[in-house]
Amino acid sequence: MNNSKDNKTGNNENVSSKKDLLNGILTNAIESNQNNVQTSAGLETKICKNCGAARPKDTNLKYCDYCGYEFYHMNQ
């Protein structure tokens, strides 16, 4: 009869161990989600007036790569 009691105690410890493991996993998941903050890539763009394509703002491209629209008119 003693063996049956030991078996129940072992099962309770096993269930408790699984609950602790699950709680640890869930806690870690919640904490890691709270650390993630959405940020932007930091690239400023200028939009082509003709086709709407974006291009980096600080470049000296004269023509749109997509439609050929002339961004800058240079006098020669």
Secondary structure, DSSP 4 states (H G I P E B T S, - for coil): -HHHHHHHHHHHHHHHHHHHHHHHHHHHHHHHHHH---------EEE-TTT--EEETT---SB-TTT--BS-----
